[in-house]
């Protein structure tokens, strides 16, 4: 898809077909769809299907059926990440030519066992201590004989600023607090961080609305945008939906999927109305306010079910 954008607001919904969609997914999809529509913009669908060990064609078909049941419409053809590997590879080669990535032969177990390795974000695992950074070409060649490497990105030193419409200003020193992170796995598949940056730029995405469990990924993605010379979209990380037990709705036992609700003949507008009323973050807001384009109000930190985000500092 061309990155030539005529709309001033172009959003996207990017689910992974590794399980059935649930109300938490619907929450983000509908908010993004309403936001784009209120700005007379465009809203695109991207299927993030790079995890071949968990993705199933039947789940992709069910995902598309559930979105149709919700009544959501999308602009342009559906984008599948599995059909865009050449784009990711080209971006990786640009990083390698610029000297921003290096091969890493460490297993996660080895990293965990490294002396005094502090823990980074849960999605990245323990903070990488830089074991393979100083390997010589001969050492790299020797290790490549027995283990294909992953490739790590070297973030620029100093603070990275995030301007989120809901959370305000955030600052993180990615190099110091996250460390060098993987952009290409040892099986040749790009990481989430690289793929999402490349995709958003290629699709001309201007506004990203997603759950605030992904807020901690944003500084890394901004670093990749800057390294690749790509535009940084506007971000709005919305509060996650909580179940009656106070835990986030997710692809886990006890959380009804949209497919199950559809099979029970529950009207989608009734289910979405229930979702809206149960969210204290939207107290006092009406549908016209949302249609007018105002994003949901800033969430109270204590209401987010996300794990604590060490090293992401609010600066508003």
N, C-alpha and C positions, 0 to 999 in steps of 0.2 A: 504494500500500500504506500502511496506517495505521502511524503511529509508536507506537501504543499497544502496549507490550511487556509480555508476561506472563513471558517467560523472563528469568532473570537473566544469561544469556549468549546473545547472538545475534551470530553471525559471518556472514561472507559470502565468496564466491569471485567475483571480478569480472574475468573474462578479456575480451580484445578479439578479435573475430573478424577479425583482419587476417592470419592465417596459421594453420597447424595447431598444435594443442597439442603440447607436447613434455614431456620428463620434468621439466624445471624447473617447468612449470605444474602437473603432477601432484603434485609435491613440496609446493607451497604449498597446493593444494586438499586433499590428504589430511591434512596437518597441521592445517589449519583445521577440517576435518570431524571428525577425532579429538578435537580440543580441545573443540569444541562438544558432541560426544557424551559426553565424559567429565564434562561439567558439567550433563548433562541439559538442554542448551540447544537452540538452533535454529541451522540453517545454511542460508543463503539463496544464491541464484544471481542475479547481475546481469551482463547482457551489455553491455559498454561499446562501443557501436557508433556513436559520434558521428562518427568519421572516415569520412565517406561516400566519400571518394576511394579508400579501401583496404578497406573492409568489403564482403564479398560474401555473399549469402544462402547459397551453398553452404558457405562456411566456418563460418557459424553452425550449419548443420545438422550439419556434421562435428564441431564442438565439442561439441554436445549428445550426439552418438553416442559420442564418445570418453569423456565423463564417465559415460555409462551403462555403457560397457564396463568402466570402473574400478570400477563398483559403488557410486558415490557417489549418495546420495539428498539431496534438498533440501526444505526446508520452505517451503510457500507457492508461489505462481506465480513463474515466471521474470520478472525485471524487465529491460526493454530501455530503455537511456538514450534512444534515438531517439524513444521514445513519451512522454518526460517533459520536453520542451522548455519547456512552460509553467511547470513548477516552477523550472527554472533562471532563466527570465526574471523570475519573481516575486522570486527571491532577488537577482538583479542590480538590479532596480528598488529594492529595499530599500537596497542599498548606495549606489545613486545618490542616493536621497532623503536618506541620511545624510551625503552629501558625501565618501564614501570612495573613489569611482572618478572617473576623468576620461578624456576621449577622447585617444587617441594616434594620430598620423598617420604616424609614422616607420616605415620599412621596416627589416628586420633589417640590411640592408647599411648603411643610414645610421647605425644604432646602433653597428655594428661600427667604422665609420669615425670615430665621435665621438672627440674628443680625450680621451685619458687615461681611456677607459672600461674599468674593470677587468672581468675575467671573473667571472661568477657561476656557478651550477650549470649543468652541460651541458644539462639539460632546458629551462632558461630562456634560454640563450644569454648573450651579454655583458650585464653589469649595465647596466640602463637608466639613462642619465644625467639623466633628468628633463626632456628637451627640451620636451615639450608641456605640462608641468605649469602653466606660467605664461602660456599663451596666453590672449588676451582672447576674449570671446564673438565678436567680429567676426572675429578670426583663425581661430577654430574654424569659423565658418560659411563663410569663404572656402575653407579647406582641404577642407571636406566636399563642396564642389562637384566636386572631382576625385578624392578618395580617401575611401572610407568608413573610419571610425576603428575601431581596436580600443579596448578600455577597460581601463585599468590600475587596480589596487587599491593604495591607499596604506596600507602596514602601519603599525601603531603603533610609535613609537620605543621603544627599550629591549629587554632580553632576553626571548625567548620560551623557556619551559622545556618540554622533552619528557621524559616519564617512560616509558621503553620497558622492557618486561619482560626483554628480552635485553641491550640495550645500556646499560641504566642511565639515569642522568640526562644529558640533553643540553641545551645552551643555544646559542641563536643570536639575534643581533640582525638580524632580517629587514630592517628598514628600512635599516640601515647596510650590510649585507653582501650582501643580495639585491637590494634596491631595489624599486621599484614593479613589480608583475608583472601579466601579462595575465589577466583573468578572463572576457573576452568577445572573441572574435576579430572581425576586420573583416567576416567573412561571417555574423556573428550567432550562431555556434556557441560555446557556453560552453567554457572551458578545462577541462582535466583537474582542476585544483585546485578550481575552483568546483563542478563537477559531482559530484565524489566526496564533497565535504562535504555538499552538499544531499541526495544520495542516501542517504548513511549515516544522516543524521538522519531523513529521511522513512521509511526502512526500519526504523528503530529499532535500528540496529547498535550494539552495546555493546562489541564486541571486534574489532579489526582485526589479522589475521595476514597478512603479505605479505613479499615479498623485501626484503632490506636495501638494494637499489638504490633503494628509494622512501623510505628514511629521511630523506634531505635534503628531501623534500617536506613532511614532517610539521609543521615550524614554520610554514610558510605556511598549511597547512590549519587549524592551531590558531588562527592569526590570523583566518581567515575564520569559523571557528566562533564566536569571541568577538564579531566584528563583527555577525554575524547572530543572536546569542543562542542558538546551538545547542550541545548537549552535545558534549564531546570524548570519543571512545571510548578504551578501553584499547588500547595499541599493542604489538605484538610483531613485530619485523622479523627474519625468520629468514635464516640464511646461504643464499647462492645455491648451486645445484648446479654443480659443475665437471666438465668433460669430461676425458678422458685427457690432453689437451693443456694442462690447467690453466686453460682459458678457460671462462667461464660458458656453460651450455647456453642457447641462444636460438634464435629463428627464423632460423637461418642454415644454410648448407650444411654437411653432415657431422653434424648433430644429428638423430637419427631422431625423427620425429613419433610421437605415440601411434597415429595411424591406420596408419602403416607397421608398427608393432609388432603392431597388431591384425590386419593383413593377413597377417603372418607366423605368425599363430596362437600368439603368445607369451602365455601366461596372465598376466593382469594382476597376480595376487598374486606371481608370480615376478619380474616386472619391478619391482614396488614393493619386494620384498625386496632386490633388487640395489641399488636406490637407497638404501635404508636402510643397508645394510652399507658402502657406499662413503663415507659421511659421517663424517669424524673428529669433527665437532661433537657427534655422538651417541654417542661412544665410552663404553661402560660402561652405557648405558641399555637398558632392556628394554621390550618392548611394554606390560607391565602398568604400568610407570612412566608411560608416555604416557597410557594409558587412565585413570590416576589423576588426570590433569589437569595435570601439571607440564609447562610448555613446555620446548622444547629449551634446553640450557645455553647460556650466553653464548658468542658466537663469538670466537675469537681474531682480533684486527684484521688480522693478516697473512694470514688465510685468506680474507678477503673479496675477490672479484674486482672489486668496485665501484671506481670512480674515487675519488681522494682527496676528502674532503669538507672543503674549506677552510671555516672559520668555523662548523663544527658541533663544539662542544667537549664532551668527556666530562667529567662532574663527579662521578662516583661516588667 
